[in-house]
Amino acid sequence: MSKKVSITLDNEILDFVDRLASNRSSFINDVLWKEQQRIFMKELEDAYKDQVNDPEFQEEISVWDVTVGDGLNA
């Protein structure tokens, strides 16, 4: 779904967009999509780092690791 919005761009930025793209909306959407993904990946990386440095979480994981393998060879 798309919504039409009105934005104001600096002249330099608009010239830049026009040099690189024939469709302004598509170009701006692609740039913002990539930025959204970059931010998501950074947040995910930070969350994994927090997990690794959380002794309580690591203890919980070690308990589950033992439980998951319990009785598989029986």
N, C-alpha and C positions, 0 to 999 in steps of 0.2 A: 504494500500500500504506500502511496506517495501523497505528500501534501505540498501544495505550492506555498512558498514563503518568500518574503521580500527581505533581502539582506543588502547591506552597504559594504562595498569593497573599496579599498584604496585604489587609485588609478594604476599604480605600479602592479598591484596584485591582479587586477583585471587584465592588464596587458599580458602579464605572465600566463594567466589561464588561457587567454585567447591565442597566445603563441603555441601552447601545447595541446589544445583541445578544440575540436570543432563543436563539441557539445558541453557547454559550461556546467550544466546540472550534473551530467554524468561524471565529469572530471571531479567536481567538488564532492559528489557522493563517494567516488572511489578514494579520494584523499582522506575523507573523514572515516570511511570504513576501515582503511588501513590504520589510522590513528586509534580507532576504537579497539582493533585487534591488538595493536602494540600495547595499549594500556591494559587490556585484559591479560595478555601474556605476562606483563610485568607484575600484575597483582597475583597471578597464579604462581609465578616464581617466588614472590615474597611469601606467599602462604606456605609453599613447600619448605622454604628456609625456616619459617616459624615452626613448622612441624618437627623438622630435624632438631631444632634447638629446644624443644619442649620435652623435658624428661617425663612428665606425666603422660603425654601422648605416646612417647616411645615405649613406656612401660605397658600401656594398653595394647599397642601393636604387638609387642612381644608375646603377650598372653594370647592374642588371637592367632599369631603364627603357630603356636603350639597346638591350639585347638583345631585349627584347619587341617593339620596333618595327622591328628589323632585318629588311629584306627583305619587309615586308608589301605594298609597292607593286610588287614585282617581278612 
